[in-house]
Amino acid sequence: MSGKPLSYGIILLSIALIFLSIFLLLESRNLSNNLNGTGKDNEDIALLDYEYKTYVNEEFGYSISYPSLLEPRSIESENYLSLIIFFVPEGISGDGFAISVRQNSLEEEKKEIINEIESEAEIAKIEETSIGNDKYQGIVLVFEPKDTTNFEKRSVAIFNNGKFSYTLSAAPTFIDEMISGFNILD
């Protein structure tokens, strides 16, 4: 007879543990969403409404407008005078971009970029388009890898003002937006 109250107790304890587990799981999801600032789980950056900020680098004479939810970080590198990567915050899917500065001609920078990308992946095709205005000349290179399972298409815009080469690297769907927000300062 003493076995029945014990089995009822075990059943009630099991039910309570199940409800507690469900509650903790839901709370951890809410906390995670609030920490990444979205209130939503894994939102796509392309679908979000966002304001733009302007990043200005007076030392190398450029500015660029970028989605305010991206986080710019300066990265130390022997290969560049300046390297800024605009990271996508955790919990949001999508692509960031990078901008680097070197003291190369447009042609020298183009060769450097092609060598760097070919050292990472075998390239099936490179498309090149000229861009520019009265202040600076440039090109856009779109790299299509042979191995599309492990590597994705990449776009690079290179601008040169006669003193520096500025290289923007982004996903092909994002490069035009970055180019339109880029400006070489007077």
C-alpha positions as CSV (number, residue, x, y, z in Angstrom):
1,M,0.0,0.0,0.0
2,S,2.9,2.3,0.6
3,G,3.9,1.8,-3.0
4,K,0.9,3.7,-4.5
5,P,1.6,7.1,-2.9
6,L,5.3,6.7,-3.9
7,S,4.3,6.1,-7.6
8,Y,1.9,9.0,-7.5
9,G,4.7,11.2,-6.2
10,I,7.1,10.0,-8.9
11,I,4.4,10.8,-11.6
12,L,3.7,14.2,-10.2
13,L,7.5,15.0,-9.9
14,S,8.0,13.8,-13.5
15,I,5.2,16.1,-14.8
16,A,6.6,19.0,-12.8
17,L,10.0,18.4,-14.3
18,I,8.6,18.3,-17.9
19,F,6.8,21.7,-17.3
20,L,10.0,23.1,-15.8
21,S,12.0,22.0,-18.8
22,I,9.6,23.5,-21.3
23,F,9.5,26.8,-19.3
24,L,13.4,26.9,-19.2
25,L,13.7,26.2,-22.9
26,L,11.2,29.0,-23.8
27,E,12.9,31.4,-21.5
28,S,16.4,30.6,-22.9
29,R,15.1,31.3,-26.4
30,N,13.6,34.7,-25.3
31,L,16.9,35.6,-23.5
32,S,18.9,34.7,-26.6
33,N,16.7,36.8,-28.9
34,N,16.8,39.8,-26.5
35,L,20.6,39.6,-26.2
36,N,21.1,39.8,-30.0
37,G,18.7,42.7,-30.2
38,T,16.3,41.2,-32.8
39,G,13.5,39.7,-30.7
40,K,13.4,37.2,-33.5
41,D,15.4,34.1,-34.1
42,N,17.9,34.1,-37.0
43,E,16.4,37.0,-39.0
44,D,17.9,37.6,-42.4
45,I,19.7,41.0,-42.7
46,A,18.3,41.5,-46.2
47,L,14.7,41.4,-44.8
48,L,15.3,43.8,-41.9
49,D,14.5,47.5,-42.1
50,Y,17.5,49.4,-40.9
51,E,19.0,52.9,-40.8
52,Y,22.4,53.7,-42.3
53,K,25.5,54.9,-40.5
54,T,28.6,56.4,-42.2
55,Y,32.0,55.1,-41.4
56,V,34.7,57.8,-42.0
57,N,38.4,57.1,-42.3
58,E,40.2,60.4,-42.5
59,E,43.7,58.9,-42.4
60,F,43.1,57.2,-45.8
61,G,40.5,59.6,-47.1
62,Y,37.3,57.6,-47.6
63,S,33.8,57.2,-46.2
64,I,31.2,54.5,-46.6
65,S,27.5,54.2,-45.7
66,Y,26.5,50.8,-44.2
67,P,23.5,49.2,-42.5
68,S,23.5,50.3,-38.8
69,L,23.2,46.8,-37.5
70,L,26.6,45.8,-38.9
71,E,29.6,46.1,-36.5
72,P,32.7,47.7,-38.0
73,R,36.0,46.3,-36.5
74,S,39.5,47.3,-37.4
75,I,41.7,44.3,-38.0
76,E,45.5,44.4,-37.8
77,S,47.2,43.0,-41.0
78,E,50.6,43.1,-42.5
79,N,49.1,43.0,-46.0
80,Y,47.0,46.2,-45.7
81,L,47.5,49.8,-44.5
82,S,43.9,49.5,-43.2
83,L,41.4,46.6,-43.0
84,I,37.9,47.2,-41.6
85,I,35.4,44.3,-41.5
86,F,31.7,45.0,-41.0
87,F,30.4,42.0,-39.1
88,V,26.8,40.7,-39.0
89,P,25.7,40.3,-35.3
90,E,25.0,36.9,-33.9
91,G,21.4,35.7,-34.5
92,I,21.1,37.5,-37.8
93,S,21.9,35.7,-41.0
94,G,23.3,37.6,-44.0
95,D,26.5,39.0,-45.2
96,G,28.8,41.7,-44.0
97,F,31.6,43.2,-46.0
98,A,35.2,44.4,-45.7
99,I,37.1,47.4,-46.9
100,S,40.9,47.4,-47.2
101,V,43.4,50.0,-48.2
102,R,46.8,49.5,-49.9
103,Q,49.3,51.8,-51.6
104,N,48.9,50.0,-55.0
105,S,47.9,51.0,-58.5
106,L,44.6,49.7,-59.7
107,E,46.3,47.0,-61.8
108,E,48.6,46.0,-58.9
109,E,45.7,45.7,-56.5
110,K,43.7,43.7,-59.1
111,K,46.6,41.2,-59.4
112,E,47.0,41.0,-55.6
113,I,43.2,40.3,-55.1
114,I,43.2,37.6,-57.8
115,N,46.2,35.9,-56.3
116,E,44.7,36.0,-52.8
117,I,41.3,34.5,-53.9
118,E,43.0,31.9,-56.2
119,S,45.1,30.8,-53.1
120,E,41.8,30.0,-51.3
121,A,39.8,28.3,-54.1
122,E,40.0,27.2,-57.7
123,I,38.2,29.8,-59.8
124,A,36.0,28.8,-62.6
125,K,35.3,32.3,-64.0
126,I,36.2,35.9,-63.3
127,E,33.9,38.7,-64.6
128,E,35.3,42.2,-64.8
129,T,33.4,45.5,-65.1
130,S,34.8,49.0,-65.2
131,I,33.3,51.6,-62.9
132,G,34.2,55.1,-61.7
133,N,33.6,58.8,-62.0
134,D,35.7,62.0,-62.3
135,K,37.3,61.5,-58.9
136,Y,38.5,57.9,-59.2
137,Q,38.5,54.9,-61.5
138,G,37.6,51.3,-60.5
139,I,36.7,47.8,-61.4
140,V,34.3,45.2,-60.1
141,L,35.5,41.6,-60.1
142,V,33.0,38.7,-59.6
143,F,34.7,35.4,-58.7
144,E,32.8,32.2,-59.4
145,P,34.5,29.1,-57.7
146,K,34.6,25.7,-59.3
147,D,33.7,24.1,-56.0
148,T,30.3,25.8,-55.1
149,T,29.7,23.4,-52.2
150,N,32.6,24.7,-50.1
151,F,33.0,28.2,-51.6
152,E,30.6,30.9,-52.6
153,K,30.6,33.5,-55.2
154,R,32.5,36.7,-54.2
155,S,32.5,40.2,-55.5
156,V,35.3,42.7,-55.1
157,A,35.2,46.4,-56.1
158,I,38.6,48.2,-56.4
159,F,38.8,52.0,-56.5
160,N,42.0,54.0,-57.0
161,N,42.5,57.7,-56.5
162,G,46.2,57.8,-57.6
163,K,47.4,57.4,-54.1
164,F,45.6,54.5,-52.6
165,S,43.6,51.4,-53.7
166,Y,40.4,50.8,-51.8
167,T,39.0,47.3,-52.0
168,L,35.4,46.5,-51.0
169,S,34.6,42.7,-50.7
170,A,31.1,41.5,-50.3
171,A,28.5,39.0,-51.5
172,P,27.4,39.7,-55.1
173,T,23.9,40.7,-53.9
174,F,25.4,43.3,-51.5
175,I,28.3,44.8,-53.6
176,D,26.2,47.4,-55.5
177,E,24.8,48.8,-52.3
178,M,28.3,49.1,-50.9
179,I,29.7,50.8,-54.0
180,S,26.9,53.3,-54.0
181,G,27.7,54.2,-50.4
182,F,31.5,54.5,-50.9
183,N,33.1,57.9,-51.3
184,I,36.7,59.1,-51.5
185,L,37.1,62.3,-49.5
186,D,38.6,65.4,-51.0
